[in-house]
Amino acid sequence: MAVGTLVDSPARVLAKLLVDLGHVVDSTTVAWSVFVNDEPDKPDNAVTIYDTAGRLSSTGRVMSTGYRPGARGILVRVRSALPAAGWTRANRIAAALDEEVEWETVNVGGTLYTVCAVTRTTDPVSIGDESGTQRKLFTINAVMTLKATSNSFAHPRI
């Protein structure tokens, strides 16, 4: 694998980072479990991270490596049985993205990634009830700069 190639989706990398930071749980049955690009009906309190459109650099690429600087799009969706619990969890995750993510190394199945930054493009937003239920939904949109790295100390050359 060439350095810079993403084997895993940005949403999967962010999900693992949020597990590592202690804001969600890597499980399918307990409250505040994290899911990637697909959300099951249970548990009621869940966080799902989706890949969305990002922003590629308009300045081209690094000629020596082919690396194209840019930011990958992410949507974090928080679902909760109780409005206050969902709002609190969404705001905690937003604060973590703002305050805790800076050149973080994340290991996803043996592939190391450097997450340079996650920049929110929205505050947490309440988007109402989930269709067919009374569970509340909240979203956070962000862009994320990351790169697969050969070791935990390598910073991408942007």
N, C-alpha and C positions, 0 to 999 in steps of 0.2 A: 504494500500500500504506500502510495506516495504521501509524504507529509503534506497535510492540507486537505486531503480527500476525506470527505465525511462518509463513514460507513453507516452511522446511525443518524436518524433525523434530529434536527435541532430540538424538537419537542422532547424526544427521548433523553437527550443530553440534559436539558433543563429539568426534566422530571427527576433524573438521578441526582442532579445538583441540589434540588430542593429536599430530596431524601437525605442527602449527606449533611445538609444544614439543619435538619430536624424540623422542617415545616410541614412535611407530608410523610406518609408511611408507604413503604413498598409492600403492599398487601392487596388482596381483593375483597376482604371481608370486614375490615375494621374502619372506624370513622377516620376521615381525612386520608383515605387511600388515594394514591395518584394513578391516573390512567393516561395513556397517550393515544390521541387521535380517535378513540372509541370509548364511549362511556357506558358501562352496564347499568342496569336498573338499581342495583344495590352495591354498596351501602348508600343510605340517604345522604350522608355527609361525604362528599367526594370532591376531588380536584382533578380536572382533565386538562391536559395541555395539548393544543393543536398547532400544527405547522400552518403558517399563513404566508402571504406575500411579504417579501422583505424589500430591501433597497440595495441594488448593486452600485458600486462606485461608477461614476461617470467618467473617471479618469483612466479607465482601461484596466490593465493587468500588470503584474510584476513580470517583466520579460524573462528573467532568468529562471523563474519557477512556474509561470503560468497562473499563479495565484491571483484570483479576482477579489479584491477587497470589497466588503459590503456587509450588510447586516441582514440576518435571517429573521423573518417575521414569526411571531409567537402570539397565541391567544391563550390565556389562562382562564379557565371557567371553573368557578366555585359553585357547588350545589349544596344546599343545606335545607334540612327540615325546619329550622328556625331562622327567621330573618336576621336576628342579632348575631347568631353564631356564624352565619355565612358572611355577613358584613365584616365581622371581626377577623375571620380567617382571610378574606380577600385583602383587607388592609394590612394584615401581618405579612402576607406574601408580597404585596406591593412594597412595603418597607424593606423587606429582605432583598428584593431586587435592587432597590435604590442604595442600600447601606452595606450589604454583605457580599455582593458579587463584584470582585475586582481581581482579574488574573487568577481565576480558580481552576485547579486541575480536577478533572472529572474522569473517572474510570468507568466506562460502559462496556461490560463484557470483555475486558482486556484491551480495549482501545482507549488511549488517553486523549483527552481534549483539553484545550485551554479555552476557557470562557473568559474573554477579555472584559466584557461588560454586557449588561442587560439594561436597555434604556426604555423605560415605559413611555408609551405615546398617549396613554390615557390614565386617569385615575381609575380606581375600581368603580364600576358602573353596575347598578342594579338593573337587570333587564326583565324583571318580573317573575312570574311563576313558570315552572317547567310545564310544558303541554301535558294535560291529562293528570296533573298532580298539583299539590299545593306546595311543593318544594320550591325554594327561592333560588334564583340564579344571579350570579355576579360575574362580570368579566373584567379582565385587564389585558390591554393590548400592549405589545412591546416589540422592539427589535433587539437582536442579540448578535454580538460579534464573537465568533468562535473559530477554532481551527484544530484539526487533528494534529497532535504533536508526537514527536518520537520519544520525548521524555518530559517529565513534569516541570522542567526548568526552561523549556523552549518557548520563547515568545514569538508569535507570528511576525514576519517582516512585512509590514504594511507600507 
